[in-house]
Amino acid sequence: MVSQILEIERLSRPAAEEEYAPPSVQRIAVISDVHSNLEALQEVLACVQGVEVYCLGDVVGYGANPNEVVELLRKREILTVMGNHDYAAVTGDTGKFNPRAAMAAWWTKKELLGPNLAFLTSLPKERRVTLGKASGYLTHGSPDDTMWEYVDPDTHSQLFGYYLTKLRVRFIGLGHSHVPFISEEREGIVFNPGSVGQPRDGDKRASYSIVSLSRGSIKVENFRVSYDYEAAASKIRAAGLPTQLADRLAYGK
């Protein structure tokens, strides 16, 4: 059953880790689809200070700060998987992209500095992680197509138990769709943290997830945080990128 997403407007940054959970609870943060949006990423990372962070890919693309975003992930040592926009920026292969996405990928490839291009090139397509004694699996698309398949609970929910059993994990984190969800199955939890840098669920706030383990039970919560989307949009326009990529930040669509 897909549970209701917990959407909390974080008006101030947490003063201490205890705001999330008592010390006995083990936690990780999961983010996805940053899309070169530095302002959004900064706000999200400020909310998860002291928590180990994982990224489900699409670090770059669409936005105007690819180098700054990659450098921030590198500085925070955030374990990341490769998304389809990361792949396009590395290879120049935009055959599956619409014209606007392709333009942004080509622009990004040209802008990326050597160390940041090397970081994206080195990314794996999937990761296995552990939270205490609970195992998890993270990828951008789906376990069947790690970079390109869009997973939607309306069309994929009958596969969630199969994914969890096949991979022998308690939780699975998927990105790519930019739409957050949490699906609680008998075998575990499948979730999407939504998009940090370009939400598409009608809520313009940046989205992220906290996965916690307490007394053997896994819990996933999705959170939202406001950021200066107008500043991010202005930089997209100034860079000469398609204006639609800037305009949509105001609507979360």
VEXDREN-2710 file (C-alpha; in Angstrom, 1 decimal):
% VEXDREN-2710
k/r/px/py/pz
1/MET/0.0/0.0/0.0
2/VAL/1.3/3.4/-0.9
3/SER/1.4/5.5/2.3
4/GLN/0.8/9.2/2.5
5/ILE/3.9/11.3/2.1
6/LEU/4.9/13.4/5.1
7/GLU/5.4/16.9/3.7
8/ILE/6.9/19.2/6.3
9/GLU/7.8/22.8/5.5
10/ARG/11.2/23.1/7.3
11/LEU/11.1/26.9/8.1
12/SER/14.3/26.6/10.1
13/ARG/17.3/24.3/9.9
14/PRO/17.4/21.7/12.7
15/ALA/19.4/22.8/15.7
16/ALA/20.4/19.2/16.5
17/GLU/20.1/15.7/15.1
18/GLU/17.6/14.8/17.8
19/GLU/15.0/16.7/15.9
20/TYR/14.7/13.8/13.5
21/ALA/14.9/10.9/16.0
22/PRO/16.3/9.7/19.3
23/PRO/20.0/8.6/19.3
24/SER/19.1/4.9/19.3
25/VAL/17.6/5.3/15.8
26/GLN/19.9/4.8/12.9
27/ARG/19.3/7.0/9.8
28/ILE/20.4/7.9/6.4
29/ALA/19.2/10.7/4.0
30/VAL/18.4/9.9/0.4
31/ILE/18.3/12.6/-2.3
32/SER/17.8/12.5/-6.1
33/ASP/17.6/14.5/-9.3
34/VAL/19.5/17.6/-8.1
35/HIS/19.8/18.8/-11.7
36/SER/22.5/21.4/-11.1
37/ASN/20.3/23.3/-8.8
38/LEU/22.8/24.7/-6.2
39/GLU/20.3/26.7/-4.2
40/ALA/18.0/23.6/-3.6
41/LEU/20.9/21.3/-2.8
42/GLN/22.3/23.7/-0.2
43/GLU/19.0/23.9/1.6
44/VAL/18.5/20.2/1.6
45/LEU/22.0/19.4/2.9
46/ALA/21.5/22.0/5.6
47/CYS/18.5/20.0/6.8
48/VAL/20.5/16.7/7.0
49/GLN/23.7/17.8/8.7
50/GLY/25.3/15.0/10.6
51/VAL/23.4/12.3/8.6
52/GLU/25.0/10.1/5.9
53/VAL/23.6/11.1/2.5
54/TYR/23.1/9.0/-0.6
55/CYS/22.2/10.4/-4.1
56/LEU/20.1/8.5/-6.7
57/GLY/21.6/10.3/-9.7
58/ASP/20.9/13.1/-12.2
59/VAL/23.3/15.3/-10.3
60/VAL/23.5/17.5/-13.4
61/GLY/21.3/18.6/-16.4
62/TYR/18.7/21.4/-16.7
63/GLY/20.3/23.7/-14.2
64/ALA/23.1/26.3/-14.3
65/ASN/25.5/25.2/-11.6
66/PRO/26.9/21.7/-12.6
67/ASN/30.4/22.3/-11.2
68/GLU/29.3/23.7/-7.9
69/VAL/26.8/20.9/-7.3
70/VAL/29.3/18.2/-8.1
71/GLU/31.9/19.8/-6.0
72/LEU/29.5/20.0/-3.1
73/LEU/28.7/16.3/-3.4
74/ARG/32.4/15.5/-3.6
75/LYS/33.1/17.6/-0.5
76/ARG/30.4/15.9/1.5
77/GLU/31.5/12.5/0.2
78/ILE/28.0/11.7/-0.8
79/LEU/27.7/8.2/-2.4
80/THR/26.0/8.6/-5.7
81/VAL/24.7/6.5/-8.6
82/MET/24.6/7.5/-12.2
83/GLY/21.4/9.0/-13.7
84/ASN/20.6/9.3/-17.4
85/HIS/21.5/13.0/-17.4
86/ASP/24.8/12.3/-15.8
87/TYR/25.4/9.7/-18.5
88/ALA/24.5/12.2/-21.2
89/ALA/26.9/14.8/-19.8
90/VAL/29.7/12.3/-19.7
91/THR/29.1/10.7/-23.1
92/GLY/27.3/13.4/-25.1
93/ASP/24.7/10.7/-26.0
94/THR/21.4/12.5/-26.0
95/GLY/19.5/10.2/-28.4
96/LYS/16.7/9.6/-25.9
97/PHE/16.3/13.2/-24.8
98/ASN/13.8/15.9/-25.9
99/PRO/15.5/19.0/-27.5
100/ARG/15.5/21.1/-24.3
101/ALA/17.1/18.3/-22.2
102/ALA/19.6/17.7/-25.0
103/MET/20.6/21.3/-25.1
104/ALA/21.1/21.3/-21.4
105/ALA/23.2/18.1/-21.5
106/TRP/25.5/19.5/-24.3
107/TRP/25.9/22.8/-22.3
108/THR/26.7/20.9/-19.2
109/LYS/29.3/18.7/-20.9
110/LYS/31.0/21.8/-22.1
111/GLU/31.0/23.5/-18.7
112/LEU/32.2/20.6/-16.5
113/LEU/35.7/20.9/-15.2
114/GLY/37.9/17.8/-15.4
115/PRO/37.7/16.6/-11.8
116/ASN/33.9/16.9/-11.9
117/LEU/33.6/15.1/-15.2
118/ALA/35.8/12.4/-13.8
119/PHE/33.5/12.1/-10.7
120/LEU/30.4/11.7/-12.9
121/THR/32.2/9.2/-15.2
122/SER/33.2/7.0/-12.2
123/LEU/29.6/6.7/-10.8
124/PRO/28.1/3.2/-10.6
125/LYS/24.6/2.5/-11.9
126/GLU/23.5/0.9/-8.6
127/ARG/24.6/0.6/-5.0
128/ARG/23.9/-1.7/-2.1
129/VAL/23.9/-0.1/1.3
130/THR/23.4/-1.2/4.9
131/LEU/21.6/0.6/7.7
132/GLY/22.4/-1.3/10.8
133/LYS/21.5/-4.9/10.0
134/ALA/19.1/-3.8/7.2
135/SER/20.2/-4.0/3.6
136/GLY/19.1/-1.6/0.9
137/TYR/19.4/-1.1/-2.8
138/LEU/19.7/2.3/-4.6
139/THR/19.5/3.1/-8.3
140/HIS/18.2/5.9/-10.5
141/GLY/15.5/4.2/-12.6
142/SER/14.5/0.7/-11.6
143/PRO/16.2/-2.6/-10.8
144/ASP/15.4/-3.8/-14.3
145/ASP/16.6/-0.6/-16.1
146/THR/18.9/1.4/-13.8
147/MET/18.9/4.6/-15.8
148/TRP/15.8/4.9/-17.9
149/GLU/12.7/3.2/-16.5
150/TYR/10.2/5.4/-14.7
151/VAL/8.7/3.6/-11.7
152/ASP/5.2/4.7/-10.8
153/PRO/3.1/3.0/-8.0
154/ASP/0.1/3.1/-10.3
155/THR/1.8/0.9/-12.8
156/HIS/4.6/-0.9/-10.9
157/SER/3.1/-1.6/-7.4
158/GLN/2.7/-5.3/-8.1
159/LEU/6.4/-5.5/-8.8
160/PHE/7.6/-4.0/-5.6
161/GLY/7.5/-7.2/-3.6
162/TYR/9.3/-9.0/-6.4
163/TYR/12.0/-6.3/-6.4
164/LEU/12.5/-6.6/-2.7
165/THR/12.6/-10.4/-2.8
166/LYS/14.8/-10.7/-5.8
167/LEU/17.4/-8.2/-4.4
168/ARG/17.1/-9.6/-0.9
169/VAL/16.8/-6.2/0.7
170/ARG/14.6/-4.4/3.2
171/PHE/14.3/-1.1/1.3
172/ILE/14.8/0.2/-2.3
173/GLY/15.3/3.8/-3.2
174/LEU/14.5/4.9/-6.8
175/GLY/14.7/8.3/-8.5
176/HIS/14.2/9.5/-12.1
177/SER/10.4/10.4/-12.0
178/HIS/10.8/13.5/-9.8
179/VAL/7.7/12.4/-8.0
180/PRO/8.0/11.2/-4.4
181/PHE/6.2/8.1/-3.0
182/ILE/6.5/5.6/-0.3
183/SER/5.2/2.1/-0.8
184/GLU/5.1/-0.2/2.3
185/GLU/5.1/-3.9/1.3
186/ARG/5.1/-7.1/3.3
187/GLU/8.7/-7.6/2.1
188/GLY/9.9/-4.1/2.9
189/ILE/9.7/-0.5/1.5
190/VAL/10.1/0.9/-1.9
191/PHE/10.3/4.7/-2.1
192/ASN/11.2/7.7/-4.3
193/PRO/12.6/10.8/-2.5
194/GLY/11.4/13.1/-5.2
195/SER/13.6/15.7/-6.8
196/VAL/15.8/18.2/-5.1
197/GLY/16.3/20.5/-8.0
198/GLN/13.2/20.1/-10.3
199/PRO/10.1/18.7/-8.5
200/ARG/7.3/17.6/-10.8
201/ASP/4.5/16.8/-8.4
202/GLY/3.0/20.3/-8.2
203/ASP/5.1/21.3/-5.2
204/LYS/8.0/23.6/-6.0
205/ARG/9.8/22.8/-2.7
206/ALA/12.9/20.6/-2.8
207/SER/12.2/17.0/-1.7
208/TYR/14.2/14.4/0.1
209/SER/13.8/11.3/2.3
210/ILE/15.0/10.0/5.7
211/VAL/15.3/6.3/6.1
212/SER/15.5/5.1/9.7
213/LEU/15.9/1.8/11.5
214/SER/14.6/1.4/15.0
215/ARG/14.3/-1.9/16.8
216/GLY/14.5/-3.7/13.6
217/SER/11.8/-1.7/11.8
218/ILE/12.4/0.3/8.7
219/LYS/10.7/3.7/8.3
220/VAL/10.8/6.1/5.4
221/GLU/9.6/9.7/5.6
222/ASN/9.7/12.3/2.8
223/PHE/10.3/15.9/3.6
224/ARG/10.1/19.3/1.7
225/VAL/12.1/22.4/2.1
226/SER/11.7/25.8/0.5
227/TYR/14.7/27.3/-1.4
228/ASP/15.4/30.4/-3.6
229/TYR/13.9/29.0/-6.8
230/GLU/13.9/32.5/-8.4
231/ALA/17.7/32.7/-8.0
232/ALA/18.1/29.3/-9.6
233/ALA/15.8/30.2/-12.5
234/SER/17.6/33.5/-13.1
235/LYS/20.9/31.6/-13.5
236/ILE/19.3/29.2/-16.0
237/ARG/18.1/32.2/-18.1
238/ALA/21.5/34.0/-17.9
239/ALA/23.3/30.8/-19.1
240/GLY/21.2/30.8/-22.2
241/LEU/19.5/27.5/-21.4
242/PRO/15.9/27.0/-22.5
243/THR/13.6/29.3/-20.5
244/GLN/11.1/26.5/-19.9
245/LEU/13.7/24.9/-17.6
246/ALA/13.6/28.0/-15.5
247/ASP/9.9/28.7/-15.6
248/ARG/8.9/25.3/-14.3
249/LEU/10.8/25.8/-11.0
250/ALA/8.0/28.2/-9.9
251/TYR/5.3/25.6/-10.3
252/GLY/7.0/22.2/-9.5
253/LYS/5.8/20.8/-12.8
END
